Amino acid sequence: MGITALVMAGGRGTRIRIRGEKPLLKIGGKPLIEHVIDALKRADEVDRIVVAVSKHAPQTAKKARELSVEAIATSGEGYILDVREAVKRLKLSYVLTVSADLPLITGEVIDKVIKHYMSCGKSVLAVMVPAERFENLGLSMDLILDEDGRRLVPAGVNVLDGNKVYREEFEKELDQELLIIDSEEFVNVNTPQDLRITEQLFSSRLSRNRPFEALQD
């Protein structure tokens, strides 16, 4: 099963209040999107990497090409619409979607997610993080879902059957599995405070010189 990683980097990032493009914000002296691409390049299960940008992120497209990664321009009309547009135009089958603002993600966890998808038998696998993880760190949360009494936050990482994108059912209820991973690897950057906290976590990782704690399903 060939997996294409689609890095979603078309949003404006208005909440973080910067003039430049959010994927190019730096953590540890390196742009957010470069951290993500580096992790994808280290993932054994990823065969191809494509960065999806919009008119709001021309410099991000340039950066992707500098990193020897494909870039595709989408309409920027919304996450789901941009995913569908990219998948249809590239004629992709199995797709890993990753937000461009996950600088702490690793190749190991990416492989874990893909392998789980391959064995779950569902059309979509959505990675979730317990809301308590974000609350304890003081991070913002765009959306909190209640699943059987457990509060979960979408991690910004999904795997899907790209063939579903060609049909309208992609917007409807699909057979989906949730993979809950309690890890700092899925910290994303949406606000100035998120940026400060992520920088601290990144520095702490370097000082420990070891991977984050073991993942918990």
N, C-alpha and C positions, 0 to 999 in steps of 0.2 A: 504494500500500500504506500504510494508516494504521497507525502504530505508537503503542501506548500504553506509556508508561514506568510500571512498577510498582516503586515504591521500597519495599524490604523493611525495615521498621522495627519488627518485633514482638519481637525478641530481648531477653533480660534484660541481657545484657552483664555477666555475673557476674565474668568474669576481670579486668575493669578496676577492680573494687572501688570502686564509687561508690554513693551512695544514690539518686541521681536516675536519669533515663533516659538511656541511652547516646547516642541520636540528638541529644540536647540538649547534650551536651558541646561546649564552644566551642573553636574554632581561629581565631585571628585575631579574636577578639571576636564570632564568629558561630557558631551551632550547626552541628554536622556536617551535619545533614539540610538546613539552609538552603543550604549550599554545594552540595550535590547537586542540590537543586531549582533553584537559580540556573543551574547548568550545563545541566540539562535544558531550562529555558526558553530558553536560548541555542541549543539544538540545532535545526537546521532540519528534521530528519527526525522529530522527536517531535511528535505531534498532541495528545496528552493525557497528563496526569500524575496518577497516583493513588498515595497513600501507604497501604501495608498495615500496620496496627498490630494489637496484641493487647491483652489486658487489662493487660499489663505496661507499656504505654506510652500512658496516657490524655493526658498532657501533650504528647506528640509529635503525637497526632491534633489537639489544639487548635492547636499550632504550624502544622501543615499548613494548617488552615483560615485561620489568620491570613495565610498566604502565598498565599491564594486557590487552594489545591490541594485536590482531593478526598481524603477519607480513608475507608478501609473497614476494619472490624474483622474480624479473622480469629481462629481458635481458638488460635493460638500453639503448635500441637502439633509444629511442625517446618517447615523451610524449604519443602520440596517440597509438603507438605500445604497450607501457607498460600498458596503460589503457585496450586495447583490450586483452592483454595476461592475466592480472589479472581477468578481468570480465569473460573470457572464462573458465579459470581454476577453478574459484570459483563458476561458474554458477550463476552469479548475475542477477537480474532482473532490478530493479531501483537503480541507482547509483548516489551518490553525490560525485563528485571529488573535492578535496581541495588541493591546494599546501601547502607544509609543512612550507612555509616561510611567513605565515600570522599570526603573533603573536597577533594582535589586534582584530582578529575576535571574535565574541561572539555567544553564543548559540541562542540568540534572532534573530540575523540576519540570522543564518543558518535555523531556523524554518521558517522565512519569505520567504526565497528563495524556500524551499521545498514546502511550501503551494502554492506559486505562480505557481510552476511547475505543481502541481496536478490539478490546475484549468485552465492551459493555453491550454491543448490539443495538445501540440507539442511533438516531439520526444526528442528535446534537448532544454534546457534553459541555456543560457550563461549570466553570470552576468558581467556587464560592469560598469566602473567608468569614469566620465568625465575627459578628459586629463588635464583640468585646475586644478583639485584637486591635481594631482601629480606635475604639474608645479609650483603651488603656494607653495608646500611644499619643492620643490627642489629635488624631487625623480627621479630616472632613469625610463625610459619606454622602454620596449622591442619592443612593437608594438602599433601603433596608427591606429585605424580603422576610416574610414569616413562613417558614417551612416546618410544619409539624411542631410548632412552638419554639423553634430555634431561629434566632435572628441572624440573617446572613447578608453579606455584601458581595455583589458581583466583583470578581477579581480582575476583569478586563481580559480574560483568556478563555477562549472557547474553541471547540473543534466541531466541525460540521461536515455533512455530506453536501458538497457543492452542487450536486445535481438537483437538490431541493431548491436551490436559489433560482433556478430557471422557471419555477412555477410559483403561483401566488400563495401556495400553502406555506411558503417560507415565513409569511407574516402571520400565519395562523398558529394554532397550538400544534407543536410537533412532539414526537416521542423524544423526550429529553431526559438525560440523567445529570444529577448534580454530583460534583466531586468536591467535597469540603476539605480544604487544606488550611490548617492554622499555621501560617508562616508570615514573616515580615517580607518575604520575597515579593508579595503582591501589593506592597505599599505603592500607591500612585500619587501623582503630584497635581493637585488642582488649585491650591491656594498658596499664598506666601508662607503660611505656617507649615503646610505640608512640605514645602521645599526645605525649610529649615530642619524639620524633623528627619526628613529623608537624608539630608546631608550628614546629620548626626549619626544616623544608623549606618550609613556608608562608612564613615570614619571609624565607628565602633567595629565594623566588620574587618576593616583593614588592620586595626590594632590587635584583634583576636587572631587574625590570620588563619581563620578556619571557616567552614561553611556555617550557615545558620542552623539552628536546632533541627533535629529530625522532624520530618513532616508527619503530621497526624491526620489520617483520613477520618 
